[in-house]
Amino acid sequence: MVAISVTNLQKSYGKQVVLDSIDLEVSKGSVFCLLGPNGAGKTTTINILSTLLRADGGIATVNGFDVVAQASKVRTQISLTGQFAAVDDVLTGRENLVLIGELRHIDDPAGTAKDSLNEFGLSDAADRRAGTFSGGMRRRLDIAMGLIGDPEVIFFDEPTSGLDPQSRYMMWEKINSLSREGRTVFLTTQNLEEADRLADKISILSKGKIIAEGTASDLKKLLPHGRIELGFPDVEQMNAAAKLFQNYDVTPDNDTRSLMIVTDGSASQIARIFTQIEDAHINISDFSQKTATLDDVFLKIISDHEGNK
């Protein structure tokens, strides 16, 4: 039940290697997230899989169809929402949706457009020209257009970029519902919370190579240490505590009068920290323990990989 399969995919522009023999596999009905810094090759990967760009080498299939030899078949299976809204500014919101419905040969373009406008909160602006829409409204219209015709495989390149928090949460719910319906979602994002919430599987791309992959929980286990945050009644006591832990990775915050201390995650080390504070007669006002986030893992993995180059 594989929706997308990529083997030894390669792409270069002159001497610049963009994709360096990457392998990917995405299960049908899942949400897959490709993470990476700017310039890592994420958009290039999507463009190859959606038949907009030809790879220099390797094999890629979507729903069993080869993206080169069977490109027209692939296009019947997919939709693509790119980083920038691809709407016609002269047409109204409704007309943009009806046009896509007609191009996809659906049974009721007008009725589908009406439902889409309602679902994406655009009904009040339905008959305004898209050129008058705000950036967020254009983005929602672009996403709605991409979902016309119920494509089996949906590519989203940073789908929530430019959306306000309410629209972002609405989009997250939509992605979850698409997966529940059995459709496959392949997305890139710079929002690590988005990846953590949505993805069944994550791959991290850096300088054209896949350097880590797994579920969000799997990736967090790659960074076993934890962090504790200690709050103090005043800055003087915070500074006194900071001097105790010069051998630790410590981040002071004068505004909140707190110290963030990186630990190995063990109870024994945390106990030693509290014993040192007590022996030094330093008062703390609050304490919290924080596990590694996907942001922490991403930054660590990218830093380690790029530092080795």
C-alpha positions as a printed Julia matrix, in Angstrom:
309×3 Matrix{Float64}:
   0.0    0.0     0.0
   2.65   2.5    -1.12
   1.45   5.81   -2.58
   4.83   7.4    -3.33
   8.1    5.59   -3.91
  11.42   7.3    -4.58
  14.67   5.44   -5.22
  18.08   7.02   -5.8
  16.56  10.33   -6.92
  19.13  12.81   -8.23
  18.97  16.39   -9.42
  21.67  18.97  -10.1
  21.83  22.44  -11.6
  25.25  22.66  -13.16
  27.74  21.8   -10.43
  25.21  22.37   -7.65
  23.81  19.06   -6.39
  20.24  19.61   -5.15
  19.15  15.99   -4.59
  21.89  13.49   -3.86
  20.44   9.99   -4.39
  17.51  10.22   -1.98
  15.09   7.4    -1.12
  11.55   7.94    0.2
   8.47   5.82    0.74
   5.03   7.18    1.64
   2.15   4.89    2.63
  -1.31   5.37    1.17
  -3.65   7.35    3.37
  -0.84   8.81    5.46
   0.47  12.32    6.07
   4.15  12.57    5.16
   6.24  15.63    5.98
   9.52  16.6     4.36
  11.5   18.99    6.55
  14.66  20.88    5.81
  16.24  24.33    5.8
  15.78  26.68    2.87
  17.59  25.36   -0.19
  17.63  21.76    1.05
  15.76  20.44   -2.01
  12.21  20.12   -0.67
  10.45  22.03   -3.46
  12.61  20.31   -6.08
  11.44  16.95   -4.72
   7.79  17.98   -4.93
   8.24  19.38   -8.44
   9.74  16.09   -9.63
   6.99  14.01   -8.02
   4.28  16.23   -9.51
   5.87  15.96  -13.02
   6.82  19.65  -13.21
  10.53  18.85  -13.26
  12.54  15.9   -14.57
  15.12  14.26  -12.34
  18.65  13.56  -13.56
  18.51  10.0   -12.25
  16.59   7.56  -10.1
  13.02   6.28  -10.12
   9.9    7.86   -8.66
   6.33   6.56   -8.77
   3.03   7.99   -7.56
   0.19   5.5    -7.03
   2.2    3.04   -9.08
   2.73   5.34  -12.08
   6.22   6.39  -13.14
   6.54  10.2   -12.99
   8.46  10.26  -16.28
   7.13   7.4   -18.41
   3.54   7.82  -17.2
   3.42  11.53  -16.37
  -0.11  12.01  -17.72
  -1.37   9.18  -15.49
   0.35  10.73  -12.48
  -1.39  14.04  -13.12
  -4.8   12.38  -12.92
  -3.94  11.17   -9.41
  -2.56  14.33   -7.83
  -3.03  17.96   -6.95
  -0.31  20.47   -6.08
  -0.51  23.61   -3.98
   2.83  25.39   -4.3
   4.46  27.97   -2.07
   2.84  30.87   -3.92
  -0.87  31.18   -4.61
  -1.63  30.26   -8.23
  -4.96  32.05   -8.57
  -6.23  34.18  -11.45
  -6.5   37.71  -10.07
  -8.95  38.82  -12.77
 -11.47  36.1   -11.94
 -13.59  36.09   -8.81
 -13.07  33.52   -6.1
 -16.06  31.57   -7.34
 -14.91  31.73  -10.97
 -11.45  30.42  -10.05
 -13.01  27.38   -8.4
 -15.51  26.75  -11.19
 -12.71  26.94  -13.76
 -10.7   24.27  -11.95
 -13.82  22.13  -11.64
 -14.4   22.35  -15.37
 -10.77  21.53  -16.15
 -11.01  18.47  -13.92
 -14.33  17.48  -15.56
 -16.25  17.13  -12.3
 -20.03  16.73  -12.44
 -21.13  19.97  -10.74
 -18.45  22.69  -10.85
 -20.76  25.44   -9.57
 -22.06  23.39   -6.65
 -18.57  22.22   -5.73
 -17.3   25.8    -5.86
 -20.06  26.9    -3.49
 -19.22  24.14   -1.01
 -15.51  24.96   -1.19
 -16.09  28.66   -0.6
 -18.11  27.83    2.49
 -15.58  25.29    3.79
 -12.66  27.71    3.48
 -14.48  30.75    4.87
 -14.65  32.63    1.56
 -18.39  32.77    0.93
 -18.65  36.49    1.71
 -15.93  37.26   -0.84
 -17.07  34.72   -3.44
 -17.89  37.28   -6.13
 -14.97  39.6    -5.57
 -11.99  39.47   -7.88
  -9.2   37.38   -6.39
  -6.83  40.3    -6.96
  -8.61  42.14   -4.13
  -8.12  39.29   -1.65
  -5.69  39.51    1.26
  -2.68  37.21    1.26
  -4.37  34.77    3.62
  -7.58  34.71    1.58
  -5.6   34.04   -1.63
  -3.82  31.19    0.13
  -7.11  29.63    1.27
  -8.54  29.97   -2.22
  -5.43  28.36   -3.71
  -5.72  25.41   -1.32
  -9.43  25.03   -2.08
  -8.64  24.98   -5.8
  -6.07  22.25   -5.25
  -8.65  19.99   -3.6
 -11.25  20.22   -6.37
 -11.89  16.8    -7.88
 -10.88  14.78   -4.8
  -7.29  13.91   -5.86
  -5.83  10.74   -4.38
  -2.41  12.24   -3.64
  -2.08  15.85   -2.51
   1.17  17.81   -2.51
   1.33  20.85   -0.23
   4.47  23.0    -0.36
   4.33  25.03    2.88
   0.51  25.13    2.86
   0.01  27.29    5.95
   2.61  29.93    5.12
   0.95  33.33    5.47
  -2.17  32.03    7.22
  -3.43  33.48   10.48
  -3.67  31.08   13.47
  -7.39  30.4    12.95
  -6.9   29.54    9.27
  -3.84  27.47   10.13
  -5.81  25.32   12.59
  -8.59  24.96   10.02
  -6.02  23.74    7.5
  -4.61  21.24    9.98
  -8.08  19.83   10.52
  -8.54  19.6     6.76
  -5.29  17.68    6.33
  -6.31  15.26    9.07
  -9.7   14.74    7.43
  -8.05  14.05    4.05
  -5.96  11.33    5.66
  -9.01   9.83    7.38
 -10.68   9.66    3.96
  -7.77   7.53    2.73
  -6.01  10.19    0.69
  -2.27  10.68    0.84
  -0.8   14.05    1.84
   2.82  14.97    1.11
   3.75  18.31    2.64
   6.74  20.5     3.31
   6.7   23.03    6.1
   8.88  25.38    8.11
   6.44  25.01   11.03
   7.77  22.24   13.26
   4.6   22.22   15.39
   2.69  21.52   12.18
   4.9   18.52   11.4
   4.64  17.26   14.98
   0.84  17.47   14.96
   0.13  16.1    11.49
   2.81  13.78   10.19
   2.66  10.01   10.37
   6.22  10.01    9.08
   8.87  12.72    8.79
  12.04  12.84    6.7
  14.66  15.55    7.22
  16.48  16.73    4.12
  19.76  18.64    4.29
  22.01  19.57    1.39
  20.26  17.09   -0.86
  20.45  14.09    1.49
  17.93  12.44    3.8
  19.7   12.58    7.15
  16.95  11.32    9.49
  13.46   9.88    9.26
  10.76   8.33   11.38
   7.75   9.41   13.42
   7.95  12.58   15.5
   8.4   10.37   18.59
  11.19   8.41   16.89
  13.04  11.61   16.03
  12.68  13.04   19.53
  14.4    9.93   20.89
  17.49  10.94   18.92
  17.91  13.75   21.46
  17.6   11.94   24.8
  18.63  14.79   27.06
  16.03  16.96   28.7
  15.91  20.46   30.04
  14.86  21.88   33.36
  13.82  25.46   33.95
  14.4   27.02   37.37
  12.74  30.28   38.41
  14.21  32.57   41.08
  12.83  35.39   43.26
  15.42  37.85   41.9
  18.23  38.18   39.37
  20.93  38.02   42.06
  19.92  34.52   43.11
  19.6   33.5    39.46
  23.16  34.65   38.79
  24.42  32.86   41.9
  22.82  29.64   40.66
  24.29  30.1    37.18
  27.8   30.15   38.68
  27.13  26.75   40.25
  26.46  25.16   36.88
  29.23  26.47   34.66
  29.92  22.94   33.46
  26.36  22.63   32.14
  24.71  24.14   29.1
  22.88  26.97   30.88
  20.75  29.77   29.43
  19.82  32.61   31.8
  16.85  34.91   31.2
  16.96  38.15   33.18
  13.4   39.13   32.21
  11.86  35.98   33.7
  14.59  35.46   36.31
  15.04  31.89   35.2
  17.72  29.42   34.15
  17.3   26.79   31.44
  19.68  23.9    32.16
  20.32  21.07   29.7
  20.58  17.69   31.44
  21.07  14.08   30.39
  17.47  13.44   31.41
  18.34  11.23   34.37
  16.7   11.6    37.76
  20.09  11.33   39.49
  21.49  14.36   37.64
  18.4   16.44   38.36
  18.63  15.45   42.03
  22.28  16.59   42.13
  21.29  19.96   40.68
  18.73  20.52   43.43
  21.21  19.38   46.11
  23.76  21.94   44.88
  21.15  24.7    45.0
  20.07  23.73   48.49
  23.65  23.5    49.77
  24.32  27.0    48.38
  21.21  28.32   50.2
  19.69  29.64   46.99
  15.93  29.91   46.8
  13.94  28.9    43.73
  10.41  30.11   43.07
   9.37  27.49   40.52
  10.58  24.49   38.56
   9.54  22.73   35.36
  10.97  19.89   33.31
  10.89  20.06   29.51
  11.45  17.18   27.12
  13.05  17.64   23.71
  10.78  19.19   21.09
  10.83  18.53   17.37
  12.38  22.0    16.99
  15.24  20.94   19.28
  15.79  17.74   17.32
  15.61  19.46   13.93
  18.12  22.15   14.88
  20.5   19.6    16.42
  20.37  17.22   13.45
  20.82  20.01   10.89
  23.64  21.61   12.9
  25.49  18.31   13.26
  25.11  17.47    9.56
  26.1   20.87    8.23
  28.94  21.1    10.76
  30.4   17.92    9.32
  30.54  19.35    5.8
